[in-house]
Amino acid sequence: MVGVRELSLLKLLDQLPGVTRHETTNYTSFKVQGRTFGYLWPRTQTVGLKQPLAEQLALVAERPDVFEVQFTAGQFGWVVVRLAGIDRRELAELTFEAWRLTASPELVEQRADRLPR
């Protein structure tokens, strides 16, 4: 089934070690060990996730109706994901990758390659 609800994203994030949420009026940011790896904008039902630059470009080129470039920072490309256009498994993969790119090696090793479910 395509389309993920906000609550489903939050449940994915709750499974990853060290994740904290920081809510503001317009968005919630997601951090691990004080470093941001994602944002949720409830009003637009979109999420921004840190990705390798090549992955950002591939996602946007493949499905511009679901993904758009948010910004780039060094070797990372942040991608905006429309929750209505993605399934839970793919969102889990992208969320896990954003977390892995940001967490310490020790935390990543603790989680191993187990995707959130």
C-alpha positions as CSV (number, residue, x, y, z in Angstrom):
1,M,0.0,0.0,0.0
2,V,1.3,3.4,-1.0
3,G,1.0,6.2,1.5
4,V,2.3,6.5,5.0
5,R,0.7,8.3,7.9
6,E,2.7,10.6,10.2
7,L,2.2,8.2,13.1
8,S,3.8,5.4,11.1
9,L,6.9,7.5,10.6
10,L,7.1,8.2,14.3
11,K,6.8,4.5,15.1
12,L,9.7,3.8,12.8
13,L,11.8,6.5,14.5
14,D,11.0,5.1,18.0
15,Q,12.8,1.9,17.0
16,L,16.1,3.5,16.4
17,P,18.5,4.0,19.3
18,G,19.3,7.5,20.5
19,V,16.6,9.3,18.5
20,T,15.2,12.5,20.0
21,R,12.4,14.7,18.7
22,H,12.4,18.5,18.8
23,E,9.0,20.0,18.1
24,T,8.5,23.6,16.9
25,T,5.4,25.4,15.6
26,N,5.8,24.3,12.0
27,Y,8.0,21.1,12.1
28,T,9.6,18.4,14.2
29,S,13.3,17.6,13.8
30,F,14.8,14.3,14.5
31,K,18.3,14.0,16.0
32,V,20.6,11.3,17.1
33,Q,23.4,12.3,19.5
34,G,22.5,15.9,19.0
35,R,22.9,15.8,15.2
36,T,19.9,16.3,12.9
37,F,19.0,13.6,10.3
38,G,15.4,14.4,9.5
39,Y,12.4,16.8,9.7
40,L,8.7,16.3,9.6
41,W,6.3,19.0,8.3
42,P,2.8,17.9,9.5
43,R,1.0,20.7,7.5
44,T,2.4,19.4,4.2
45,Q,2.7,15.7,5.2
46,T,6.3,15.7,4.0
47,V,9.5,14.6,5.7
48,G,13.1,15.7,4.9
49,L,15.8,13.1,5.2
50,K,19.6,13.1,5.0
51,Q,20.9,10.9,2.2
52,P,24.1,10.3,0.3
53,L,24.2,12.9,-2.6
54,A,24.0,10.2,-5.3
55,E,20.9,8.7,-3.6
56,Q,19.2,12.1,-3.4
57,L,19.7,12.7,-7.1
58,A,18.6,9.2,-8.0
59,L,15.4,9.4,-6.0
60,V,14.4,12.8,-7.4
61,A,15.2,11.7,-11.0
62,E,13.2,8.4,-10.6
63,R,10.1,9.8,-8.9
64,P,9.9,13.6,-8.9
65,D,6.2,13.3,-7.9
66,V,7.3,11.8,-4.5
67,F,10.8,13.2,-4.0
68,E,12.4,16.7,-4.3
69,V,15.7,18.2,-3.5
70,Q,15.7,20.0,-0.2
71,F,19.3,21.1,0.0
72,T,22.9,19.7,-0.2
73,A,25.5,19.9,2.5
74,G,28.9,18.6,1.6
75,Q,28.6,14.9,0.6
76,F,25.0,14.7,1.7
77,G,21.8,15.6,-0.2
78,W,18.7,16.2,1.8
79,V,15.5,14.9,0.1
80,V,11.9,15.9,0.8
81,V,9.6,12.9,0.7
82,R,5.8,13.2,0.2
83,L,4.3,10.7,2.7
84,A,1.3,10.0,0.4
85,G,3.6,8.7,-2.3
86,I,5.8,6.2,-0.5
87,D,5.2,2.9,1.2
88,R,6.3,2.0,4.7
89,R,9.1,-0.3,3.7
90,E,10.8,2.3,1.5
91,L,10.3,5.0,4.1
92,A,11.9,2.6,6.7
93,E,14.9,2.2,4.4
94,L,15.4,5.9,3.8
95,T,14.9,6.8,7.5
96,F,17.3,4.1,8.6
97,E,19.9,5.3,6.1
98,A,19.5,8.9,7.3
99,W,20.0,7.7,10.9
100,R,23.0,5.6,10.0
101,L,24.7,8.5,8.2
102,T,24.4,10.6,11.4
103,A,24.8,8.2,14.4
104,S,28.1,7.2,15.9
105,P,29.8,4.0,14.6
106,E,29.1,2.5,18.0
107,L,25.4,3.1,17.8
108,V,25.3,1.9,14.2
109,E,27.1,-1.3,15.2
110,Q,24.6,-1.8,18.1
111,R,21.7,-1.7,15.7
112,A,23.5,-3.6,12.9
113,D,21.6,-3.8,9.6
114,R,18.1,-4.3,11.2
115,L,15.6,-2.0,9.5
116,P,12.9,-0.5,11.7
117,R,9.6,-2.4,11.0
